[in-house]
């Protein structure tokens, strides 16, 4: 698992690189400036998945989680955590 933080800019910027071994990722918005997320492609202002409020959360699994993720939103911040195995994501299924 990996943890990290991201601060958006006025241009689409990579949050995490593609990773064929990643099973999931959780992104949580941490300030009041909105961030748009691009899954496997550049983020575009005004389109796609948008995190608006503090605490808004995006959970990706499978192919979407393995893709590179990009963000755009000048000054918007988020934290993320990757999940490398299904058992890390869902303890019941891992037992």
Gaussian input, Z-matrix of N, CA and C with variables (Angstrom, degrees):
# hf/3-21g

backbone

0 1
 N
 C     1     B1
 C     2     B2     1     A1
 N     3     B3     2     A2     1     D1
 C     4     B4     3     A3     2     D2
 C     5     B5     4     A4     3     D3
 N     6     B6     5     A5     4     D4
 C     7     B7     6     A6     5     D5
 C     8     B8     7     A7     6     D6
 N     9     B9     8     A8     7     D7
 C    10    B10     9     A9     8     D8
 C    11    B11    10    A10     9     D9
 N    12    B12    11    A11    10    D10
 C    13    B13    12    A12    11    D11
 C    14    B14    13    A13    12    D12
 N    15    B15    14    A14    13    D13
 C    16    B16    15    A15    14    D14
 C    17    B17    16    A16    15    D15
 N    18    B18    17    A17    16    D16
 C    19    B19    18    A18    17    D17
 C    20    B20    19    A19    18    D18
 N    21    B21    20    A20    19    D19
 C    22    B22    21    A21    20    D20
 C    23    B23    22    A22    21    D21
 N    24    B24    23    A23    22    D22
 C    25    B25    24    A24    23    D23
 C    26    B26    25    A25    24    D24
 N    27    B27    26    A26    25    D25
 C    28    B28    27    A27    26    D26
 C    29    B29    28    A28    27    D27
 N    30    B30    29    A29    28    D28
 C    31    B31    30    A30    29    D29
 C    32    B32    31    A31    30    D30
 N    33    B33    32    A32    31    D31
 C    34    B34    33    A33    32    D32
 C    35    B35    34    A34    33    D33
 N    36    B36    35    A35    34    D34
 C    37    B37    36    A36    35    D35
 C    38    B38    37    A37    36    D36
 N    39    B39    38    A38    37    D37
 C    40    B40    39    A39    38    D38
 C    41    B41    40    A40    39    D39
 N    42    B42    41    A41    40    D40
 C    43    B43    42    A42    41    D41
 C    44    B44    43    A43    42    D42
 N    45    B45    44    A44    43    D43
 C    46    B46    45    A45    44    D44
 C    47    B47    46    A46    45    D45
 N    48    B48    47    A47    46    D46
 C    49    B49    48    A48    47    D47
 C    50    B50    49    A49    48    D48
 N    51    B51    50    A50    49    D49
 C    52    B52    51    A51    50    D50
 C    53    B53    52    A52    51    D51
 N    54    B54    53    A53    52    D52
 C    55    B55    54    A54    53    D53
 C    56    B56    55    A55    54    D54
 N    57    B57    56    A56    55    D55
 C    58    B58    57    A57    56    D56
 C    59    B59    58    A58    57    D57
 N    60    B60    59    A59    58    D58
 C    61    B61    60    A60    59    D59
 C    62    B62    61    A61    60    D60
 N    63    B63    62    A62    61    D61
 C    64    B64    63    A63    62    D62
 C    65    B65    64    A64    63    D63
 N    66    B66    65    A65    64    D64
 C    67    B67    66    A66    65    D65
 C    68    B68    67    A67    66    D66
 N    69    B69    68    A68    67    D67
 C    70    B70    69    A69    68    D68
 C    71    B71    70    A70    69    D69
 N    72    B72    71    A71    70    D70
 C    73    B73    72    A72    71    D71
 C    74    B74    73    A73    72    D72
 N    75    B75    74    A74    73    D73
 C    76    B76    75    A75    74    D74
 C    77    B77    76    A76    75    D75
 N    78    B78    77    A77    76    D76
 C    79    B79    78    A78    77    D77
 C    80    B80    79    A79    78    D78
 N    81    B81    80    A80    79    D79
 C    82    B82    81    A81    80    D80
 C    83    B83    82    A82    81    D81
 N    84    B84    83    A83    82    D82
 C    85    B85    84    A84    83    D83
 C    86    B86    85    A85    84    D84
 N    87    B87    86    A86    85    D85
 C    88    B88    87    A87    86    D86
 C    89    B89    88    A88    87    D87
 N    90    B90    89    A89    88    D88
 C    91    B91    90    A90    89    D89
 C    92    B92    91    A91    90    D90
 N    93    B93    92    A92    91    D91
 C    94    B94    93    A93    92    D92
 C    95    B95    94    A94    93    D93
 N    96    B96    95    A95    94    D94
 C    97    B97    96    A96    95    D95
 C    98    B98    97    A97    96    D96
 N    99    B99    98    A98    97    D97
 C   100   B100    99    A99    98    D98
 C   101   B101   100   A100    99    D99
 N   102   B102   101   A101   100   D100
 C   103   B103   102   A102   101   D101
 C   104   B104   103   A103   102   D102
 N   105   B105   104   A104   103   D103
 C   106   B106   105   A105   104   D104
 C   107   B107   106   A106   105   D105
 N   108   B108   107   A107   106   D106
 C   109   B109   108   A108   107   D107
 C   110   B110   109   A109   108   D108
 N   111   B111   110   A110   109   D109
 C   112   B112   111   A111   110   D110
 C   113   B113   112   A112   111   D111
 N   114   B114   113   A113   112   D112
 C   115   B115   114   A114   113   D113
 C   116   B116   115   A115   114   D114
 N   117   B117   116   A116   115   D115
 C   118   B118   117   A117   116   D116
 C   119   B119   118   A118   117   D117
 N   120   B120   119   A119   118   D118
 C   121   B121   120   A120   119   D119
 C   122   B122   121   A121   120   D120
 N   123   B123   122   A122   121   D121
 C   124   B124   123   A123   122   D122
 C   125   B125   124   A124   123   D123
 N   126   B126   125   A125   124   D124
 C   127   B127   126   A126   125   D125
 C   128   B128   127   A127   126   D126
 N   129   B129   128   A128   127   D127
 C   130   B130   129   A129   128   D128
 C   131   B131   130   A130   129   D129
 N   132   B132   131   A131   130   D130
 C   133   B133   132   A132   131   D131
 C   134   B134   133   A133   132   D132
 N   135   B135   134   A134   133   D133
 C   136   B136   135   A135   134   D134
 C   137   B137   136   A136   135   D135
 N   138   B138   137   A137   136   D136
 C   139   B139   138   A138   137   D137
 C   140   B140   139   A139   138   D138
 N   141   B141   140   A140   139   D139
 C   142   B142   141   A141   140   D140
 C   143   B143   142   A142   141   D141
 N   144   B144   143   A143   142   D142
 C   145   B145   144   A144   143   D143
 C   146   B146   145   A145   144   D144
 N   147   B147   146   A146   145   D145
 C   148   B148   147   A147   146   D146
 C   149   B149   148   A148   147   D147
 N   150   B150   149   A149   148   D148
 C   151   B151   150   A150   149   D149
 C   152   B152   151   A151   150   D150
 N   153   B153   152   A152   151   D151
 C   154   B154   153   A153   152   D152
 C   155   B155   154   A154   153   D153
 N   156   B156   155   A155   154   D154
 C   157   B157   156   A156   155   D155
 C   158   B158   157   A157   156   D156
 N   159   B159   158   A158   157   D157
 C   160   B160   159   A159   158   D158
 C   161   B161   160   A160   159   D159
 N   162   B162   161   A161   160   D160
 C   163   B163   162   A162   161   D161
 C   164   B164   163   A163   162   D162
 N   165   B165   164   A164   163   D163
 C   166   B166   165   A165   164   D164
 C   167   B167   166   A166   165   D165
 N   168   B168   167   A167   166   D166
 C   169   B169   168   A168   167   D167
 C   170   B170   169   A169   168   D168
 N   171   B171   170   A170   169   D169
 C   172   B172   171   A171   170   D170
 C   173   B173   172   A172   171   D171
 N   174   B174   173   A173   172   D172
 C   175   B175   174   A174   173   D173
 C   176   B176   175   A175   174   D174
 N   177   B177   176   A176   175   D175
 C   178   B178   177   A177   176   D176
 C   179   B179   178   A178   177   D177
 N   180   B180   179   A179   178   D178
 C   181   B181   180   A180   179   D179
 C   182   B182   181   A181   180   D180
 N   183   B183   182   A182   181   D181
 C   184   B184   183   A183   182   D182
 C   185   B185   184   A184   183   D183
 N   186   B186   185   A185   184   D184
 C   187   B187   186   A186   185   D185
 C   188   B188   187   A187   186   D186
 N   189   B189   188   A188   187   D187
 C   190   B190   189   A189   188   D188
 C   191   B191   190   A190   189   D189
 N   192   B192   191   A191   190   D190
 C   193   B193   192   A192   191   D191
 C   194   B194   193   A193   192   D192
 N   195   B195   194   A194   193   D193
 C   196   B196   195   A195   194   D194
 C   197   B197   196   A196   195   D195
 N   198   B198   197   A197   196   D196
 C   199   B199   198   A198   197   D197
 C   200   B200   199   A199   198   D198
 N   201   B201   200   A200   199   D199
 C   202   B202   201   A201   200   D200
 C   203   B203   202   A202   201   D201
 N   204   B204   203   A203   202   D202
 C   205   B205   204   A204   203   D203
 C   206   B206   205   A205   204   D204
 N   207   B207   206   A206   205   D205
 C   208   B208   207   A207   206   D206
 C   209   B209   208   A208   207   D207
 N   210   B210   209   A209   208   D208
 C   211   B211   210   A210   209   D209
 C   212   B212   211   A211   210   D210
 N   213   B213   212   A212   211   D211
 C   214   B214   213   A213   212   D212
 C   215   B215   214   A214   213   D213
 N   216   B216   215   A215   214   D214
 C   217   B217   216   A216   215   D215
 C   218   B218   217   A217   216   D216
 N   219   B219   218   A218   217   D217
 C   220   B220   219   A219   218   D218
 C   221   B221   220   A220   219   D219
 N   222   B222   221   A221   220   D220
 C   223   B223   222   A222   221   D221
 C   224   B224   223   A223   222   D222
 N   225   B225   224   A224   223   D223
 C   226   B226   225   A225   224   D224
 C   227   B227   226   A226   225   D225
 N   228   B228   227   A227   226   D226
 C   229   B229   228   A228   227   D227
 C   230   B230   229   A229   228   D228
 N   231   B231   230   A230   229   D229
 C   232   B232   231   A231   230   D230
 C   233   B233   232   A232   231   D231
 N   234   B234   233   A233   232   D232
 C   235   B235   234   A234   233   D233
 C   236   B236   235   A235   234   D234
 N   237   B237   236   A236   235   D235
 C   238   B238   237   A237   236   D236
 C   239   B239   238   A238   237   D237
 N   240   B240   239   A239   238   D238
 C   241   B241   240   A240   239   D239
 C   242   B242   241   A241   240   D240
 N   243   B243   242   A242   241   D241
 C   244   B244   243   A243   242   D242
 C   245   B245   244   A244   243   D243
 N   246   B246   245   A245   244   D244
 C   247   B247   246   A246   245   D245
 C   248   B248   247   A247   246   D246
 N   249   B249   248   A248   247   D247
 C   250   B250   249   A249   248   D248
 C   251   B251   250   A250   249   D249
 N   252   B252   251   A251   250   D250
 C   253   B253   252   A252   251   D251
 C   254   B254   253   A253   252   D252
 N   255   B255   254   A254   253   D253
 C   256   B256   255   A255   254   D254
 C   257   B257   256   A256   255   D255
 N   258   B258   257   A257   256   D256
 C   259   B259   258   A258   257   D257
 C   260   B260   259   A259   258   D258
 N   261   B261   260   A260   259   D259
 C   262   B262   261   A261   260   D260
 C   263   B263   262   A262   261   D261
 N   264   B264   263   A263   262   D262
 C   265   B265   264   A264   263   D263
 C   266   B266   265   A265   264   D264
 N   267   B267   266   A266   265   D265
 C   268   B268   267   A267   266   D266
 C   269   B269   268   A268   267   D267
 N   270   B270   269   A269   268   D268
 C   271   B271   270   A270   269   D269
 C   272   B272   271   A271   270   D270
 N   273   B273   272   A272   271   D271
 C   274   B274   273   A273   272   D272
 C   275   B275   274   A274   273   D273
 N   276   B276   275   A275   274   D274
 C   277   B277   276   A276   275   D275
 C   278   B278   277   A277   276   D276
 N   279   B279   278   A278   277   D277
 C   280   B280   279   A279   278   D278
 C   281   B281   280   A280   279   D279
 N   282   B282   281   A281   280   D280
 C   283   B283   282   A282   281   D281
 C   284   B284   283   A283   282   D282

   B1=1.4432
   B2=1.5231
   B3=1.3077
   B4=1.4603
   B5=1.5235
   B6=1.3162
   B7=1.4626
   B8=1.5068
   B9=1.3285
   B10=1.4456
   B11=1.5097
   B12=1.3022
   B13=1.4601
   B14=1.5204
   B15=1.3191
   B16=1.4579
   B17=1.5127
   B18=1.3283
   B19=1.4638
   B20=1.5183
   B21=1.3286
   B22=1.4546
   B23=1.5180
   B24=1.3095
   B25=1.4641
   B26=1.5247
   B27=1.3129
   B28=1.4695
   B29=1.5248
   B30=1.3307
   B31=1.4692
   B32=1.5268
   B33=1.3174
   B34=1.4551
   B35=1.5248
   B36=1.3273
   B37=1.4614
   B38=1.5247
   B39=1.3321
   B40=1.4566
   B41=1.5307
   B42=1.3317
   B43=1.4659
   B44=1.5181
   B45=1.3315
   B46=1.4694
   B47=1.5224
   B48=1.3236
   B49=1.4659
   B50=1.5230
   B51=1.3162
   B52=1.4635
   B53=1.5262
   B54=1.3370
   B55=1.4577
   B56=1.5273
   B57=1.3136
   B58=1.4665
   B59=1.5233
   B60=1.3307
   B61=1.4653
   B62=1.5235
   B63=1.3178
   B64=1.4685
   B65=1.5273
   B66=1.3283
   B67=1.4655
   B68=1.5190
   B69=1.3157
   B70=1.4561
   B71=1.5109
   B72=1.3288
   B73=1.4605
   B74=1.5258
   B75=1.3097
   B76=1.4590
   B77=1.5209
   B78=1.3378
   B79=1.4638
   B80=1.5250
   B81=1.3392
   B82=1.4615
   B83=1.5169
   B84=1.3232
   B85=1.4660
   B86=1.5296
   B87=1.3465
   B88=1.4664
   B89=1.5230
   B90=1.3278
   B91=1.4647
   B92=1.5246
   B93=1.3269
   B94=1.4726
   B95=1.5255
   B96=1.3339
   B97=1.4647
   B98=1.5282
   B99=1.3223
   B100=1.4724
   B101=1.5301
   B102=1.3335
   B103=1.4695
   B104=1.5257
   B105=1.3366
   B106=1.4649
   B107=1.5189
   B108=1.3299
   B109=1.4609
   B110=1.5288
   B111=1.3296
   B112=1.4585
   B113=1.5169
   B114=1.3168
   B115=1.4650
   B116=1.5192
   B117=1.3255
   B118=1.4555
   B119=1.5158
   B120=1.3162
   B121=1.4674
   B122=1.5194
   B123=1.3031
   B124=1.4616
   B125=1.5253
   B126=1.3239
   B127=1.4600
   B128=1.5248
   B129=1.3249
   B130=1.4637
   B131=1.5230
   B132=1.3200
   B133=1.4688
   B134=1.5275
   B135=1.3240
   B136=1.4535
   B137=1.5174
   B138=1.3423
   B139=1.4690
   B140=1.5200
   B141=1.3208
   B142=1.4541
   B143=1.5149
   B144=1.3170
   B145=1.4601
   B146=1.5196
   B147=1.3349
   B148=1.4657
   B149=1.5263
   B150=1.3350
   B151=1.4585
   B152=1.5213
   B153=1.3397
   B154=1.4601
   B155=1.5315
   B156=1.3238
   B157=1.4564
   B158=1.5211
   B159=1.3205
   B160=1.4580
   B161=1.5258
   B162=1.3141
   B163=1.4564
   B164=1.5185
   B165=1.3393
   B166=1.4636
   B167=1.5276
   B168=1.3272
   B169=1.4579
   B170=1.5240
   B171=1.3168
   B172=1.4567
   B173=1.5251
   B174=1.3348
   B175=1.4615
   B176=1.5172
   B177=1.3229
   B178=1.4619
   B179=1.5161
   B180=1.3427
   B181=1.4548
   B182=1.5153
   B183=1.3272
   B184=1.4556
   B185=1.5166
   B186=1.3335
   B187=1.4666
   B188=1.5288
   B189=1.3392
   B190=1.4692
   B191=1.5215
   B192=1.3274
   B193=1.4698
   B194=1.5255
   B195=1.3338
   B196=1.4706
   B197=1.5296
   B198=1.3135
   B199=1.4697
   B200=1.5323
   B201=1.3323
   B202=1.4684
   B203=1.5284
   B204=1.3238
   B205=1.4640
   B206=1.5192
   B207=1.3212
   B208=1.4619
   B209=1.5176
   B210=1.3252
   B211=1.4509
   B212=1.5101
   B213=1.3351
   B214=1.4629
   B215=1.5269
   B216=1.3021
   B217=1.4652
   B218=1.5106
   B219=1.2933
   B220=1.4589
   B221=1.5232
   B222=1.3293
   B223=1.4540
   B224=1.5171
   B225=1.3290
   B226=1.4614
   B227=1.5188
   B228=1.3257
   B229=1.4616
   B230=1.5235
   B231=1.3201
   B232=1.4580
   B233=1.5108
   B234=1.3191
   B235=1.4564
   B236=1.5190
   B237=1.3356
   B238=1.4632
   B239=1.5151
   B240=1.3235
   B241=1.4533
   B242=1.5105
   B243=1.3258
   B244=1.4582
   B245=1.5212
   B246=1.3141
   B247=1.4551
   B248=1.5218
   B249=1.3275
   B250=1.4530
   B251=1.5180
   B252=1.3330
   B253=1.4626
   B254=1.5164
   B255=1.3144
   B256=1.4557
   B257=1.5216
   B258=1.3254
   B259=1.4627
   B260=1.5219
   B261=1.3546
   B262=1.4568
   B263=1.5170
   B264=1.3247
   B265=1.4674
   B266=1.5227
   B267=1.3327
   B268=1.4575
   B269=1.5305
   B270=1.3398
   B271=1.4602
   B272=1.5369
   B273=1.3130
   B274=1.4602
   B275=1.5265
   B276=1.3408
   B277=1.4631
   B278=1.5203
   B279=1.3324
   B280=1.4586
   B281=1.5160
   B282=1.3358
   B283=1.4607
   B284=1.5102
   A1=109.00
   A2=114.01
   A3=120.34
   A4=108.48
   A5=115.13
   A6=121.36
   A7=107.65
   A8=115.93
   A9=118.59
   A10=111.51
   A11=114.83
   A12=122.35
   A13=108.12
   A14=115.73
   A15=121.74
   A16=108.63
   A17=115.73
   A18=122.03
   A19=107.58
   A20=115.60
   A21=121.16
   A22=112.90
   A23=114.45
   A24=122.91
   A25=107.58
   A26=116.75
   A27=121.33
   A28=112.00
   A29=117.65
   A30=122.39
   A31=109.20
   A32=117.10
   A33=121.31
   A34=109.76
   A35=116.08
   A36=122.54
   A37=108.83
   A38=116.60
   A39=120.49
   A40=111.29
   A41=115.85
   A42=121.76
   A43=108.71
   A44=116.69
   A45=122.69
   A46=108.64
   A47=115.33
   A48=121.26
   A49=109.73
   A50=116.54
   A51=121.38
   A52=109.06
   A53=115.79
   A54=120.70
   A55=107.73
   A56=116.49
   A57=121.69
   A58=112.42
   A59=118.93
   A60=122.53
   A61=113.19
   A62=117.85
   A63=120.87
   A64=109.01
   A65=116.62
   A66=121.07
   A67=112.46
   A68=117.46
   A69=119.74
   A70=111.26
   A71=114.86
   A72=120.87
   A73=107.70
   A74=114.95
   A75=122.28
   A76=107.10
   A77=116.71
   A78=122.77
   A79=107.37
   A80=117.34
   A81=120.56
   A82=109.86
   A83=115.14
   A84=123.24
   A85=109.03
   A86=117.65
   A87=120.42
   A88=114.88
   A89=119.15
   A90=119.45
   A91=109.94
   A92=116.69
   A93=120.90
   A94=114.26
   A95=118.84
   A96=121.72
   A97=108.77
   A98=116.80
   A99=122.09
   A100=111.86
   A101=114.37
   A102=122.44
   A103=108.17
   A104=116.82
   A105=121.98
   A106=107.92
   A107=116.10
   A108=122.04
   A109=109.12
   A110=115.63
   A111=122.41
   A112=108.93
   A113=117.04
   A114=122.22
   A115=108.44
   A116=115.98
   A117=121.07
   A118=114.16
   A119=116.99
   A120=121.69
   A121=108.89
   A122=115.91
   A123=120.87
   A124=110.88
   A125=116.08
   A126=121.33
   A127=108.46
   A128=115.84
   A129=121.66
   A130=108.02
   A131=115.94
   A132=120.12
   A133=109.77
   A134=115.82
   A135=120.54
   A136=115.03
   A137=118.05
   A138=118.69
   A139=110.14
   A140=115.64
   A141=120.57
   A142=112.71
   A143=115.92
   A144=122.64
   A145=108.76
   A146=115.95
   A147=119.85
   A148=109.67
   A149=116.14
   A150=122.03
   A151=106.78
   A152=117.01
   A153=120.79
   A154=112.27
   A155=116.73
   A156=121.23
   A157=111.64
   A158=116.20
   A159=120.71
   A160=107.79
   A161=116.09
   A162=121.27
   A163=114.44
   A164=118.54
   A165=119.60
   A166=108.16
   A167=116.68
   A168=121.33
   A169=110.03
   A170=115.40
   A171=122.49
   A172=106.88
   A173=116.73
   A174=122.53
   A175=107.61
   A176=116.08
   A177=121.69
   A178=109.21
   A179=116.54
   A180=122.36
   A181=108.91
   A182=115.86
   A183=120.89
   A184=113.59
   A185=116.19
   A186=121.69
   A187=112.05
   A188=117.76
   A189=119.75
   A190=111.08
   A191=117.72
   A192=121.27
   A193=111.48
   A194=117.06
   A195=120.46
   A196=112.64
   A197=117.38
   A198=121.45
   A199=110.50
   A200=115.43
   A201=119.69
   A202=107.51
   A203=116.85
   A204=121.71
   A205=108.70
   A206=115.10
   A207=121.93
   A208=109.44
   A209=116.22
   A210=120.82
   A211=111.54
   A212=115.60
   A213=121.76
   A214=107.07
   A215=116.08
   A216=121.95
   A217=108.41
   A218=117.01
   A219=122.79
   A220=111.93
   A221=116.86
   A222=122.88
   A223=114.36
   A224=117.92
   A225=120.67
   A226=110.27
   A227=117.43
   A228=120.58
   A229=110.76
   A230=114.90
   A231=121.07
   A232=109.66
   A233=114.27
   A234=122.34
   A235=106.88
   A236=115.52
   A237=118.15
   A238=110.44
   A239=114.54
   A240=122.36
   A241=107.38
   A242=116.03
   A243=120.50
   A244=109.45
   A245=115.54
   A246=122.62
   A247=106.73
   A248=115.93
   A249=120.20
   A250=114.27
   A251=117.95
   A252=120.51
   A253=108.64
   A254=116.31
   A255=120.26
   A256=111.13
   A257=117.96
   A258=119.77
   A259=111.50
   A260=118.30
   A261=120.15
   A262=110.09
   A263=117.67
   A264=122.81
   A265=111.22
   A266=117.59
   A267=121.43
   A268=108.76
   A269=118.00
   A270=120.64
   A271=113.90
   A272=118.86
   A273=120.81
   A274=110.74
   A275=116.78
   A276=119.95
   A277=112.05
   A278=116.47
   A279=119.68
   A280=113.95
   A281=118.03
   A282=120.49
   A283=112.05
   D1=149.36
   D2=176.58
   D3=-131.50
   D4=146.21
   D5=176.41
   D6=-121.04
   D7=152.57
   D8=177.36
   D9=-168.60
   D10=177.80
   D11=178.49
   D12=-132.02
   D13=157.17
   D14=-178.52
   D15=-141.03
   D16=137.09
   D17=171.99
   D18=-119.50
   D19=122.06
   D20=-177.30
   D21=-73.08
   D22=158.83
   D23=175.48
   D24=-126.93
   D25=-176.07
   D26=179.03
   D27=-75.86
   D28=-7.81
   D29=177.91
   D30=-118.04
   D31=153.77
   D32=176.69
   D33=-61.95
   D34=129.21
   D35=-176.88
   D36=-132.74
   D37=142.03
   D38=-179.12
   D39=-67.75
   D40=129.17
   D41=173.91
   D42=-86.70
   D43=-52.94
   D44=175.30
   D45=-140.53
   D46=144.93
   D47=176.91
   D48=-74.25
   D49=158.62
   D50=174.48
   D51=-59.23
   D52=146.92
   D53=-179.12
   D54=-150.13
   D55=111.60
   D56=-176.46
   D57=-65.21
   D58=-15.06
   D59=-176.99
   D60=-102.90
   D61=2.84
   D62=-179.35
   D63=-86.31
   D64=126.53
   D65=179.30
   D66=-92.79
   D67=-23.14
   D68=-178.55
   D69=-163.76
   D70=165.27
   D71=175.13
   D72=-152.39
   D73=142.49
   D74=177.30
   D75=-118.68
   D76=127.49
   D77=176.55
   D78=-116.04
   D79=132.74
   D80=178.07
   D81=-129.65
   D82=127.17
   D83=-178.77
   D84=-72.05
   D85=136.23
   D86=-173.05
   D87=-122.98
   D88=3.83
   D89=173.45
   D90=-146.85
   D91=-176.27
   D92=-172.32
   D93=-89.47
   D94=4.33
   D95=178.15
   D96=-96.91
   D97=121.44
   D98=-175.56
   D99=-62.28
   D100=149.44
   D101=175.39
   D102=-130.52
   D103=131.09
   D104=170.73
   D105=-94.10
   D106=143.71
   D107=-177.34
   D108=-114.75
   D109=133.81
   D110=171.96
   D111=-106.56
   D112=129.09
   D113=-179.38
   D114=-105.76
   D115=106.59
   D116=-179.49
   D117=78.00
   D118=4.16
   D119=178.28
   D120=-156.93
   D121=165.72
   D122=-178.38
   D123=-56.49
   D124=142.96
   D125=173.93
   D126=-75.51
   D127=145.39
   D128=-179.56
   D129=-125.45
   D130=127.61
   D131=179.27
   D132=-58.13
   D133=132.07
   D134=177.13
   D135=83.45
   D136=7.13
   D137=178.30
   D138=-145.96
   D139=160.63
   D140=179.02
   D141=84.44
   D142=-162.11
   D143=179.69
   D144=-73.64
   D145=131.87
   D146=-177.05
   D147=-126.78
   D148=126.16
   D149=173.26
   D150=-98.48
   D151=121.43
   D152=-171.13
   D153=-111.04
   D154=-52.04
   D155=-174.56
   D156=-94.52
   D157=153.78
   D158=172.45
   D159=-57.50
   D160=130.10
   D161=179.98
   D162=94.53
   D163=-12.25
   D164=174.31
   D165=-55.16
   D166=136.87
   D167=-172.95
   D168=-129.91
   D169=140.32
   D170=175.17
   D171=-122.46
   D172=125.24
   D173=177.51
   D174=-115.62
   D175=124.26
   D176=178.72
   D177=-118.51
   D178=140.66
   D179=176.36
   D180=-132.64
   D181=160.31
   D182=175.53
   D183=68.78
   D184=-141.02
   D185=-174.14
   D186=-59.47
   D187=-39.63
   D188=178.87
   D189=-62.36
   D190=-38.79
   D191=179.91
   D192=-68.24
   D193=-29.79
   D194=-178.31
   D195=-80.38
   D196=-16.74
   D197=-179.35
   D198=-72.89
   D199=159.49
   D200=170.74
   D201=-66.71
   D202=143.16
   D203=178.44
   D204=-117.11
   D205=138.74
   D206=-177.68
   D207=-126.07
   D208=151.27
   D209=178.16
   D210=-132.57
   D211=151.59
   D212=174.05
   D213=-142.19
   D214=137.20
   D215=-179.06
   D216=156.69
   D217=96.18
   D218=-171.40
   D219=-56.68
   D220=104.50
   D221=178.85
   D222=93.42
   D223=-6.59
   D224=176.81
   D225=-68.83
   D226=143.79
   D227=-178.21
   D228=-127.24
   D229=151.81
   D230=173.66
   D231=-151.30
   D232=163.47
   D233=172.72
   D234=-117.45
   D235=154.32
   D236=177.41
   D237=-141.29
   D238=157.81
   D239=172.74
   D240=-140.32
   D241=130.33
   D242=177.23
   D243=-91.74
   D244=156.18
   D245=178.15
   D246=-123.74
   D247=120.34
   D248=-173.44
   D249=-92.33
   D250=-19.97
   D251=178.51
   D252=-137.61
   D253=154.52
   D254=178.61
   D255=-59.99
   D256=-35.81
   D257=-179.14
   D258=-66.01
   D259=-29.00
   D260=174.74
   D261=-67.41
   D262=-34.39
   D263=-176.07
   D264=-79.77
   D265=-39.71
   D266=-175.58
   D267=-139.49
   D268=94.72
   D269=-174.36
   D270=-56.07
   D271=-33.30
   D272=-178.96
   D273=-64.27
   D274=-42.62
   D275=-179.82
   D276=-70.53
   D277=-22.77
   D278=-179.16
   D279=-83.16
   D280=-4.43
   D281=-177.28
   D282=-97.36

